[in-house]
Amino acid sequence: MIILIPAYEPSQRLIHLIHDLKDRSDDEIVVVDDGSGPAYQSIFDRAASLGCTVLTHEHNKGKGAALKTGFRYILETKEASGVVTADCDGQHLPKDIIRIAEEVVQGHPKTIVLGSRKFAGKVPFRSRFGNSVTRSIFSFVSGAKIYDTQTGLRGFGAEMLPWLCRITGDRFEYEMNMLLEAVPAGCTFKEIDIDTVYLERNQSSHFHFLKDSFRVYLPIVKFSVSSLMSAFLDVLLLVLIQLFTSNLLLAVVGARVCSAVFNYAANRRFVFSTSNDVPVKSSLPRYMLLALVVMLANYGVIDFYYSTIGLSLILAKIFTETTIFLFSYWVQRKFVFVKSGRLQ
């Protein structure tokens, strides 16, 4: 087992963590200096003297880039049963890091083991609020439930390393991309409760709330915007076709076909970071089948709201889209843009 620690301008807490880990286990430790600069060289020299492998970025590239540097190094040079990633600032206790490592050793295939904080006690508001929002949005768009989506304490089997190296993102968004892509890649999650530690109200964190929150939420925002734009196009075309033809079935079918083509192209090109690896010949038929199911459901539900209940056409359309919105998201991520043999 290898413990991977990305570090940018670390304090002496990194050395304390290494000492504690060395006292408790024989696991190898790889530290990635993410361009911290000469002022921090003594800390990394000390880590190397304690038996750690130290990899260095000449300039700061971001946490995601540091993690991928570590993953590539382990993949190319080490025979490891798995990898555990941990932060360098003391937020992850040695006992919890070792617990995650022990869980990975159990050999659960395609399972990401997450050290899940329960955010009890004195937790900075931005951390508590940020995780609550991210948890809700992640569950909404992926269909998977994770309590702590922002934890940096994660465990992976060695077979996941090639996949981890391919995930996009160089900064904090990399960790969110990892969770989003895990679901269509056929991975599952296992959460292990760990202590919530915030030293000095988390002032040592290099997470910039506005800038890095935008990066973290960007994949989710793109996913939602694509669907909302498609829904808007669907509503617009529905009203226009109905206005000129007075044929509800034709309006529903025409609007759905046009918006489905737009949504497929947008999702494949901009939303799913691995979707371009999925052949069109496999993803397009699956998507069109989904579009057909949604279209039929659209007609049935909208006809109920419009003809039976007597709502206006636009209001009936809004109610209908709300009813089937989550289903469409879930199917696209879980079945449409999925490549067989996904982790390899």
N, C-alpha and C positions, 0 to 999 in steps of 0.2 A: 504494500500500500504506500502511496506517495501523497504527501500533504503539500498542496500548491498554495503559496501565499503571494498574491500581487501586492506590491508596496510602492507607494509614492510619498516621498518625504516622511518616512516613518519616525516615530519616537523610540525611546528605549523600551517601550512596551513590546516591540517586535522581538527584542533580545530576550525579554522576560518570557514571552510566549514560547520561543524556541527552547529555552532552558526547561520550561515546564513540560513541553512535549517530549524532549529528550529523556527527561526523568521518568516519564510515564509509559513510553513505547519505543519500539525500534523502527518505527516508520521513517522512511526517508523524507526529507523536507527540501522542496525546491522553492526558492524565493526569486521573484522577478522584480528587479529595480526598474520602475517605469519612468526613467529619466529624472531621478530625484536630484542629480547634480553633485558637485564636489562636496558641498556642505554635509551631505549625508553618507559619504563614502565610508567613513569609519564604522557606521552601523552595519553596512553590508559586508565590510571586511570582517567584522566581529561575527556576523552570521556565517560567513564562509569558514572562519576558524572553528566554529562549533560543529562543523561537518555538513552544513547546508550547501546545496548547489545554488549558486547565484547567477542568474541570467540578467543581462543589462540592456535596456533601451537607451540609446544615445540621447533621445529627446522624449518628453512625455507624450505618450500615444493614447492613454486612456486605459481604464480597468479591463475592458473587453479585449483590447489588443494584448495586454499583459497576460491575461488568462490564456489566450490562444497561443502566445509564445510559449507558455509553460506546457500547454497540451501538446503542441507540436514537438517540443523537446522530449517529452515523456514518450510520445508515440514513436519517435525515431530512435531513441537511445536506451530506453528502459523497458524491462519486462515487469510490468506492474499488474497486480490483480485489480487495481482500481485507483481512483484519484479522489481526494477530498480537497475542496477549495475553502479557504478561510481568510478572513480579513486580518490585517496587520495591526489594528488599533486597539486590541484588547477586548473587543465586543464579543468574541467567541472564546469561551473558556476551554482550556485544554481537555477537560473531562468530556465536554460536549463534542469537540472535534474527534476525539477517540471513539465516542459512541457512534458517530456517523460512520467512521471508518469500519467499525465492527459490523455495522449493518450492511455496508457495501460488501464486506467479505462473505456475507451469507449468500451472495451470488444471485440476487433477484434479477432476472433478465430484463433488460430495457426499463429499469426502474431508476428514477432519479430520487435520491434520498435527500430530503430537505430538513435542515435544522430550523424548526418553526418556533419563533418567539411568540409569547402570548401577550406581550405588551401590558403587563401588570405593573403596578407601582408607578414610580416617577419616570414617565417616558416623555421625551420632548413632543410637543403638540404636532410639529411638522412630521415626525416619524409615525405617530399614531394615526393622524389624519391621512397622510400619504399612503400608508399601507391599507387603510380601510377603503379608500377610493380605488386604489389599484386592484385590490382583491375583488371588489364588486365588478369593475370593468372587465378584468381578466375572466371571471366566471361568466360574464355576459357573452363575451365574444368567443370563448374557447369551449364552453360546456364543462370545463374541469374546475373543481373547487380546491383552492389552495389557501390556507389561512395566512401564510406569510410569503407573499410573492417577492419581497425585496430582500430576503435573506441571502447573504453571501456564503453561508455555510451549506455546501452541497456536496453530495457524493455520487460518483459515477463508476460504473464498471468499465474495464479497459476496452471493451468492444465499442463503447460510445465515443472514443477519442477521435476517430476520423470525422464523425458527424459534428462533434463539438468544434472542430477546427474549421468547418465549412459555414457555420452560422455567421450571419452578417452582424456588423456593429463593432465599434472600437471602444466605446465608452460605456456608461452605465446601462445604455439601452441593450447591450449585448445580453445581459442576464434576463431581461424581459423577453427578448427575441428567442432565447433558449427555451423558456417556458411555453411561448406561443407555438414554436415549431415542434416541441416535444409531443404534443397531442397528435398532429397528423403524421408524425414519424412513428407512431405506435408505442410511444413510451408511456409509462405510468408514473405516478408520484407516491412516495411514502414520506409522511411527515413525522419527525421525531421531536418531541417537545424539548426545548433548550431554555436556559436562563436568558432573560432579557437584560443586557448590560449596556448602559449608556454612561460613559465616563465624561465628566465635565460637560454634561448636557449635549454630548455628541459633537463638541466643538472641533474635535480632531478629524471629523469626516470631511472628505474632499467633494462631497455631493453638494452641488450648487442647486438650491431648491428650484428656481425657475428654469434655468438653462437645462439642467440635467433631467428635470421632470418632463420637459418637453421631449427630450430624446427618448426617455423611457416610455412615454405614452404615444409616441409617434406611430409605432406599428398599429396600435389599437385605433388611433385617430384615422389612419389611412383606411383601415378595415371598415370603420363606421362610415366615413365620408363616401367611400365607393358605393356602399349600399344605399346611403341616403340620396346620393345623386341619381342612382338607378331608380329609386322609389319616386323621386321628383319627376324624372323623365317619364316613368310609367303613368303617374297621375296626369301629367301634362298631355301625353298622347291619348290617354283614355278619354279625357274631356274633349279634346279636339276631334278625335275619330267619332265619338258619340254625337258631338255637335253636328258634324257633317253627314253622318250616315244614319243616326237614330237607331243603331244596331248595337245593343249592349255586348252581345257575344263577340262580334267583330272588333269592337272597341277594346274589350278585355284581351283578346288574342293578339291583336296587332300591337297594343301597348306592351304586352308582356314579352313578345318576341323581340321587339326593338330594345327594350330595357335589359333583357337577358343577354343579348349580344354585347351590349355596352358593359354590363356588369362582369361578364366573363373576361372580356379583354382587359378591363381595369384591374380585376383581381389577379389575373395571371401576370400582368406586367408590373403592377405597382404594389399590391398588397401582400401576397404570399412570397416571401423571400426565396423559397425553394421551388416555387411553382414552375419556373422556366425549365427545371429539370424533369418536370412531368410532361410526357409527350402529349401533344394536342389530341392525337388520335385516341388517347385513353381518357384524358380529362374532359374534352369537349362533349363526347357522348354522355358522360356522367352528368355534366353540367346541364345539358339539354334535357336529360331525363328529369333532373331536379326542376328545371324550368317548367316542364310539362306538368309535373305534379303540383307545383306551386300555382301554375296558371289555372288548372282545374279547380284547385282549392279556392283560388281567387274568385273564380266565377260563382262557385257555390256559395261562398261566404258573402261576397258582395251582393249577390242576388237576394240573399236572405236579409241583409241590412237594408238594401235599396227597395226591393219589391214587397217584402213581408213586413218589416218594421216601419218602412216609410222614411228612412233617413235620406238626406240629400246625397247626390252621387259622390261629391267630394268627401263628405263626412263618412259615408259608407266605405269609401276607399281607405280612408285613414284608419278606421276601425279594423278593416280587413288586414291591412299591412301590419298593424300592431299584433294581430292574432298570429300571423305566420312568420313574423320577423325572426324570432329566435331559432325557429326550425330551419329556416334557410341558411342562416349563419352556421349553425352546427353542422349541417350536411356538407356545406362547402369545405369547411376546414377538416372534417373527419373523413370524408369520402371522395370529394371531387378532386382536390389538389393534393393527392397522396400518391407517392411513387412506391411501387412494390419493391421489397428489399431496401427499405427506407434508411436504415442506419448505415448501410455500407456505401 
